[in-house]
């Protein structure tokens, strides 16, 4: 059957329209007569540069980052800190600036080898409890001071943010190896210009809860900064990279996590027995005799388990133990 109507079919169609046997879709007619195609509203001030698939990839990327941030802040605060990914959205840089409180804590991040910068913003409701905790306070929420951070407070927050940047580098490593570093700290959003006002940015927001204190941490990613690698922000590429961690990478991550753990080390220089009466009669200056000689080895316990033998001595002005040998597992000497 031909897709082109002959003259007779065209005349029959026009007569049917005149008689009312066929209804005309007014929306289709006003849109240019093509079925199923109509005008769509497009705001040129807010160009949609990032696709929904790329936003989903960014969300998956930073969900893992949020969990690691909670662990990092918990170790700093010495209390349970909860961090949840709140939203990942696309907006303009001016909208991001207008959404921020003034003053706040704004850290400009370089992202080598990418050109341009990113912005890490920590709300005052999160910053001041952290500073209070680091300076010996309780870290509870109260009346927040309406002032910019002092130089000392800014340096403290930069130190707190350093592990977060390492976590950010680790998370982005599935896409590209990026070295994040703090290049500037500002408190007034209106004075921070890392992108033109109408340029699109991706805003990643995290909800942080520390006891009764809560607030947002925002990561602003200008589209111009990540444009060279936007092709890699697809769900397929993300899951393909996430499924192929190397054994060396896993070993490095485990080693780094364990290397910061604190262990109790105790050395028994000598062991002897006394009666309860002798214990009660002990006074300052009394000597306790043991069967150990001067050259005998001391047993070194790590977390209550015998691990090494060593000899006591001095290192400069400090008391020290020189490890002489390791104790085999399951043995005490």
Buried (B, 14 or more C-beta within 10 A) or exposed (E): EEEEEEEEEEEEEEEEEEEEEEEEEEEBEEBEEEEEEEEEEEEEEEBEBBEEEBBBBBBBBBBBBBBBBBEBBBEBBEEEBBBBBBEBBBBBBBBBBEBBBEBBBBBBBBBEEBEBBBBBBBBBBBBBBBBBBBEEEEBEBEEBEEEBBEEEBBEBBBEBBEBBBBBBBBBBEBBBEBEBEBEEBBBEBEEBEBBEEEBBBBBBBBBBBBBEBBBBBBBBBBBBBBBEEBEBBBEEBBEEEEEEEEEEEEEEEEEEEEEEEEEEEEBEBBEEEEEEEEEEEEEEEEEEEEEBEEEEBBBBBEEEEBBBBBBBEEEEEEEEBEEEEEBEEEEEE
